[in-house]
Amino acid sequence: MKGSLQFIGNATVLIRYNGFTLLTDPNFLHRGQLAYLGYGLASRRLTDPAVEIEDLPPLDAVVLSHMHGDHWDRVARKGLDKATPIITTTAAAGRLRRGGFRASVGLEHWQQHELHGPGGLVKITALPARHAPGPAEALLPPVIGTMLEFCNRDERVELTMHISGDTLLDRRLDAIPRRFPDIDLAVVHLGGTKLLGTMLVTMDGEQGAAWVDLIRPHTVVPVHYDDYTVFSSPLDDFRHHIEQAGLSGKVVYLERGEVRELVPHHLVR
């Protein structure tokens, strides 16, 4: 098998392709435990991760969209090898380096970092994201989406994967499909997360469907929709709007723990 994608839970996905093993937004808290979101806010986990952190394979890197307790938790902080490169925002990278993760790399929007291996390389590009409406954005940690371009030894791109990060639908995302018009797979963070019960800070089902229509990936895997009490938009909300938009053929729904094969261009089978 050339590669695989495994949904572990929340926004945590294990990606293996062309000899690389990457983990996104590591969240290994268990059901009933609290994730801390800043300003004294917390959310209780409603599910268990499908994989325990000690059962992970060796990682080439972690791709971290932002520093929130449901994306980087105390289990990850204690359990991950501190030599692991963590590709994230500049703000999160600074905190991580101070915490001993000295290989952390901070990227501004559109900056790129490369990982090299015997089978080729992975180009990781930081993309725009907006985690809160209006001035409230300044109150939340900076966030990035990412584009992963898996290249062979000749540096030819074989597989393009977009991780949305925690974002709302926003005009700054319009540049993504212009720069990356042929995206094989997109992992989209949903959930309609509401802080203080009112402020929407991640896409709900309606925004998620509009995001799929904007980004135009060949295949979409939804994540980050029912693991915490702050989520207000269940997966069925996304499914409903996807069906209304005529986009059902693009979406692959994975159960926690499920593994799907990744193949070069137009994947997940």
ZITA-V290517 format. One line per field, one symbol per residue. ss: DSSP state (@ for helix, = for strand, . for the rest). A space follows every 10 residues. Layout:
ss = ???
This chain:
ss = ..=======. .======..= ====...... ...=====.. =====..... ..@@@..... ===....... ...@@@@@@. ....=====@ @@@@@@@@.. ....===... .======..= =======... ...@@@@@@. ....====== =.....==== ===....... @@@@@@@@@. ....=====. ...==...== ....@@@@@@ @@@@@...== ===....=.. ....@@@@@@ @@@@...@@@ =.......== ==.......
